[in-house]
Amino acid sequence: MNSSNCHWVIPQKLYKYYSINENLYKVIKSGSCWFSRPLDFNDPFDCNLDVSIGNSDEEIINNIEKSSMLRLLKEELSNRSSEVKGAGERILSKPSFVKKIINEVHKYYINQNIGVYCLSEDPLNILMWSHYANSHKGICLEFDIKRDGFFYNNLLPVQYRKRYPKFELSDYQDEENMMFAMHQQAICTKSILWKYEKEWRVITDDGCGLKKFDKQDITRVIFGANISDNDKKRILSLLKANEYTAIKYCQCQLSEHKYSLEICDI
């Protein structure tokens, strides 16, 4: 999965919110970021699809036959005659069962093979600081999204909708394109209630875990408005000890007149 066909929309800077804990220390020391399994996300609706398996018996059978995800169903259909009989009839009478299998196999696949690193366009979102940076006691890292960098080539925007993405199996002639489109739509669509996050996802097909980034890609560290002096000193010390040389240091502060944050250099 890559963003080569949508370079023009990719922001130059993207942001990652962190609480102060061992996970953050590991990120700084190793020069790596943690790619999560999609089904470990905090939203149980994440990666759900509304799959359409076909509008006629013939179309449903053709869609089942072209998908290795449904190998077991293919075997049930292998003994049918020109008319749909036996197992085929059972399948066709329960399309919801087929849809459930597709969704379960799809979720199993992405959970085993896909790693995701979530970023935001907005470093000043009050809710993001509250939810992901321990009530403004953490930090926010600014990444420079370079055109020749790892992030840039594996980055996709999240779409926000009121309904699950509709996926039509009949729209795809071969399984490779079908699987790619299915996973991309699922991973990059969320409920419209999350729209405030302005999220982008870096997606890899080699699973979860720590993955190296160029230390020069971190161009700014923004300390939360409520970060303690001890935590700030430790983060500064860790960054300097681990040769992050391109960083500018800033801190959030609460506006005196409205519900908003401001960034000041330190």
Salt bridges, closest charged atoms under 4 A:
ASP40 OD2 - ARG37 NE 3.06
ASP46 OD2 - ARG201 NH2 2.89
ASP50 OD1 - LYS99 NZ 3.63
ASP50 OD2 - LYS166 NZ 3.64
GLU65 OE2 - ARG80 NH2 2.90
GLU76 OE1 - ARG90 NH2 3.31
GLU142 OE2 - ARG220 NH2 3.02
ASP144 OD1 - LYS13 NZ 3.90
GLU197 OE1 - LYS190 NZ 3.06
GLU199 OE1 - LYS190 NZ 3.02
GLU199 OE2 - ARG201 NE 2.62
ASP206 OD1 - LYS211 NZ 3.02
ASP217 OD1 - LYS146 NZ 3.33
ASP265 OD1 - LYS248 NZ 3.57
